[in-house]
Amino acid sequence: MVQSVENRFVEIGRIGRPRGLEGVVRFMPNEHFTDGLFDRVDLFYMKNNRSDLVPARIEHIHVENKRNQQAFFVKFDMIASRTDAESAMNRALFMERRLLEDTSPQPEDSTDLFGYTLWFNEKEFGTVLGTMENPAHPILEVKHGKGAILVPVAEEFVEQIDHENQVLYCKNLDQLTE
């Protein structure tokens, strides 16, 4: 069975405005883009004027951090001048879906945490009732007091997972209960 183009490729962002005269463009990532993706994958695809997917390799990347945001400035091999960069503006950048799935950082076995105990501020906080899958990270439903709260499995809230003792050591949970 042949896989359709829509299923084989996934959009990871869009080409923004040119920077300079050598064909460097700003890259604006979307929700499918993950940190370090440019380091792990070297072949991307961009649609040409006829909507054909054309291979594009990265020659150089420059990342700037301003106001708690990363800005990516990328030089692709198929964009050689400012004119090429201007014509590529607002075009989508694609990669093969299987590569995205292979390179996505996997949470530390967060799908089988049912029954684990959450500890916060050196006290027992609650018990995991279930896990909801989310594109960014799994979310735990935790029994706390007489109700339940949702806790994202992210560095912001989960410091350590002790599988042997079935304990999650958490921080910043007071932000979720206010």
C-alpha positions, 0 to 999 in steps of 0.5 A, spaced: 500 500 500 502 506 497 503 512 503 500 518 501 504 525 501 500 528 506 501 522 511 508 521 509 510 528 511 509 533 516 510 540 517 515 543 522 514 550 521 514 556 516 520 560 512 520 567 514 523 574 512 530 574 509 536 576 513 542 579 509 544 578 502 546 570 502 539 567 502 539 566 510 532 566 512 528 566 519 525 559 521 518 560 525 517 553 528 510 550 529 508 545 534 511 539 531 518 542 532 522 540 537 529 542 540 535 539 537 531 537 531 536 541 526 541 537 529 538 530 529 535 531 522 539 533 515 534 533 510 528 537 509 523 539 504 520 545 501 514 546 496 516 549 490 512 554 485 508 547 482 507 545 489 512 539 489 516 537 495 523 539 493 529 537 498 532 542 502 539 541 506 541 546 512 548 549 511 548 553 517 544 555 523 544 561 527 540 561 534 538 568 537 535 568 544 531 574 545 526 576 550 525 568 552 524 566 545 529 563 540 529 565 533 532 561 528 536 563 522 537 558 517 541 557 510 538 552 506 542 549 500 536 551 495 536 558 497 542 562 494 540 569 494 536 574 498 531 574 491 531 566 493 529 568 500 524 573 498 520 568 494 521 562 499 517 567 504 511 563 508 513 557 505 512 551 509 518 546 511 516 539 511 520 533 514 518 525 514 513 523 519 517 517 521 523 521 522 520 526 527 517 520 531 524 517 531 527 523 534 522 526 538 524 526 545 520 520 549 518 522 556 521 517 561 516 511 561 510 516 563 504 512 560 505 507 566 504 511 572 497 509 575 498 508 582 504 512 583 504 517 589 506 524 588 511 527 593 511 535 594 515 539 599 517 532 603 510 530 604 505 526 600 501 530 595 496 525 592 496 518 587 496 518 580 489 516 577 491 516 570 495 519 564 492 523 558 496 523 552 498 530 549 502 532 544 507 536 548 507 531 554 503 526 558 498 529 563 497 526 570 490 526 573 492 526 580 487 525 586 489 530 591 484 531 597 477 530 595 478 532 588 483 531 582 488 536 579 492 535 572 499 535 573 503 535 566 509 530 566 514 536 565 521 539 568 517 544 571 513 540 575 516 533 575 523 533 578 524 525 578 520 519 577 522 513 582 520 507 578 522 502 583 518 505 589 513 508 585 514 515 587 514 522 583 518 527 586 514 534 584 515 541 585 511 547 583 505 544 584 502 550 588 502 553 582 496 548 580 492 548 586 491 556 586 
